[in-house]
Amino acid sequence: MHNQAGSSILLGVNIDHVATLRQARGTRYPEPLQAALLAEQAGADAITLHLREDRRHIQDRDVALLAETLQTRMNLEMAATAEMIRIASQYRPSDCCLVPERREELTTEGGLDVASQRARMKDVCAELAEGGVRVSLFIDAEPEQIQAAAEVGAPVIELHTGHYADAKNQPTRAAQRQRLAEGVRQGQSLGLQVNAGHGLDYHNVSTIAAIAGIRELNIGHSIVARALFIGFERAVAEMKARMRDARASADGQGA
């Protein structure tokens, strides 16, 4: 189902930073599974988690527990390595989002360069699809990358919103939003489902959620941070309400 003006927008809640807090002390708590179940109860449409090669937050046991327990969808973010493809084939999440990965980065800093590795990406997408996993590619909103994503057979793209989120002034922010809106239109014209995420919070999410054509936003750090003070369910519900209000308002204005 492709998103069009008038359709609802979905929220994927990223629980990585619940695991970050746990790994900081090597304890058994807080439990990412518990956060995921609370998020589902509060209206999350999917649970997103990034199993990094260095296992800095999410662990293999988390993937196993969530695969057995989630009632919505698991969106497993991962690098396109043989090990990760094997893990995805074992647990068969609903969705797999392929992301670039560098060990020294604090978080994923940029989009995947699909255009320079078309053959490899085509093979990975086909292998995951054979196992019943829907593949998305986390890419920058660049025409060449969006075109390449369609060519390698990925049904979904997730546009990197970090440049928008990190903008230091309004003109830059507006330009980045326009770039994302154009990317959404291009993706839809190629028959892709278009999601978005990275760096979104309670202050900047509305402008992105208002872009007609974005089907799902994946948001984590800001929700986990807010949950420290108001609770996980309320933090999730507030984020989803902001997204839905922004989309409804934009639809009403014909945005």
N, C-alpha and C positions, 0 to 999 in steps of 0.2 A: 504494500500500500504506500504510494508516494504521497508526500505531504503537499497540500495545497492550501491557499488562503482559506481560512475557515476551519481547518482541522486542528485538533488539539496538539499540544507539544508535550513530549514525554521527558521525564527526569531519570537519569541514571545516577545513582549515588555511589561515589567512589569511597571505599572504606580503607584505602591504603594507610591513612594516617592514624587510624585506630591501631593498626598493626605497628606503625612507627612508635607510638607511645609504649606499646608492649615491649618491642625489641630494645627500647632505650635502657631497660633494666633486665631484660631477659626473663621476664615473669610470664605467668600464664594469663595475665589480665592486662589490659582489657581485651575481651574476646571479640574479634572481628565478626564472627558469626552472630553474636548477640546484636551488634550494631546493624548488621544486614537485616535481621528479622524485625527490628524496630523500624528501620527505614521502610521496609515493605508495608508494615502496619500503618505507617504515616503517609503512604501513597507513592512511594518510589516505584517506578515502572521497570527498573532493572538495577542490578548491583554490579558495579564495576570494580575490578581489582587488577593490579599490575604485578604479575610475578616476574620480578627482575632477576637477571642472571646472578646477581650477587646476593639475592634473597635479603635485601636490607630491611624490608618490612613484611610483605605477604610471604608466607611459607607454603610449601607444598601441602601440608596438612590443612591449611585454610582452604585451598582450592578443593581438596577432597571433601571437606565438611560442607562447604557451600554447594558443591555439585549435588550432594545428596539431599540438601535441605531447602534450598531456595524455591519459592513458589512463583516468583516472577522469572526474570531471565538473568543468567550470568553473562557479563561482558568481560572476557578475560583479555587484558592488555598484555602484550608480550613482544619480544624481539623475534624476528623471523629466523630463528636458529633451529637446528635439527632437534636439540633437546626440547625446546618449547613446543615445536610442532608435535613431538611425541607426547608431551604432557597434554596438549589440547586434544589430540586424538584419543587419549585415554579417558579424559573426563567429559569430552564433548559438550562444552558450554554452548549456549544458544548462539553467542557471538564471540568472535575473536577480533580484537583491534590490534593490528600490527603497528608497532611504534619503533622509532630509532632508539638506541640506548648507548650511552657512554657512562662508564663507571664513575667518572669524576663529577658528573652533574648532580645537582641537588634534586632536580626533577627533569622530566623530558623537556628539552629546551627548544626543539624545533620539529618540523614535520619530517616524515619519511621521504627520502628522495626516490620516488618510484620511477621517475623518468630515466634515471641512469642505470636501473637494474630491472628492466622490464621482463626479461626472460626468467630471472630468479623469482620475481614477484608473481608471475603468471603460474609458475610451478607450485609455489606455496599456496596461492589462492585455490588452485585446482585440488591440491592434496587435502586441504582443510574442508573444502566443499564436499569432497567425496565422503568425508566422515560426518556430514550433516551439519557442519559448522558454518554459520554465515560470517563472512570475512568483511571487516572494514579496514580502511587504511587511514592512518592519522597523518594528514598532509597539510602543508600551508596552502592558503587560498591563492594558488598560482595556476594560471590557465594550463601550463604545460603539465603540472603534476595532476590536475584534475582529469585532463585528457588521458594521461598515462594510466591513471587508476581505472578508468573505464576500459581501456585497451587490455589490461591484464586480467580482467574478469572479476574485479571486486564489485559486489552489488551495493556496497555502502562506503561512503567516505566520512571521516570526521575532520572537520576543518579546525585548524589550530587557532584558538582565539587569544593566545598569549600576547601577541603583538598589540592587539586591541586593549587587553587588560593592563598591559604595562605602559601604555601611552601616557606621557607626562603632561600633555595639554590637550585642549578640546579639538583644535584643528587636526592633530595627529590621530586622535581617537576617532573623529568623524571619518577621516580618510581610511582608517583601518576597518571601520564598520562597513564602509562602502565597498571595500575590497572583499570583505566576507559576503556581502549581499550579492555581489557579482559572481562570486564563487558558487554560491547556492544556486543561482540561476543557471550557470553553466552545468553544474552537476545534475540538476533536474533535467536539463535539455538532453543530457546523455543517458537518462534513465536511471540515475543513481539515487539512492536514498542519501540525504545529507544530514549528518549530525554535526555537533560542534562542541568544543570544550577546551579548557585549560585556562586557569587564572580567573574564572568567573566567580563573583561573590554577590552579596546582597545589594551592593550599590551599583554594580555595572551589568547585572544579568538582564535587566528589563529591555535594554536597547538591543541586545542580541536575540532575546526571545521574541521580540516583535518582528524579526525578519521572517516574512512568509516563506515557507519552504523548508525551514529547519525542523526536522522531525524530533530530534532528541538532543538534550544537553547533558553532558557528563560533568558533574561537579562534586568535589570532595573536600579539599582542604578547608574552604570557608564554612561548609556545613559542620565538619568535625569541630572546628574552632568555636563556632557559635553554640554547638551542643554542650560545650563545657559549662556554659552559663545558663542555658535555658532547657537543656535536655535534648536528646537525639531526635525523638519523634517530632517535637515542636520545631526544631531547626529544619528538618526535612519538609514538614508541612508548610512552613513559612516560605521556603525557597520555591516549592512547587506553586504556591499561591501567587508569588511574584511573577513567575514565568507565565502562568495561565492568564493572569490579569493583563500582562503586557501583550500577549498574543490576542486576547479578546479585544483589547483597545485598538490594536493595530488593524485587526479584521474590520472593526467598526468604522475605521477611517479609510479603509481600502488600501492599507499599506502593503 
